[in-house]
Amino acid sequence: ALTSEKERKIRMVQLRTVSKREKILFPVVLLLLVALLLPDAAPLLGMFCFGNLMRESGVVERLSDTVQNGLINIVTIFLGLSVGAKLVAD
């Protein structure tokens, strides 16, 4: 095993509760920073941030459920194709 039995029995406590505002601002700020520093990774992280934003906003509950279940497979394929299309053979 990678961990000992003693390590697996450790119970982690949450240091503080994260506010709703922080949960919504995190994907937005993260995407802005990544788009400025690593523009090639922006589409990949953009999808990640969009999913988190949809889930945390709570406004589009049905759409969020659809994305979490069926649509994620289609989006993953398109994202892989778009990242693969940007690759250059040397």
Secondary structure, DSSP 8 states (H G I E B T S, - for coil): --S-HHHHT-----SS---HHHHHHHHHHHHHHHHHH-GGGHHHHHHHHHHHHHHHH-S-HHHHHHIIIIIHHHHHHHHHHHHHHT----
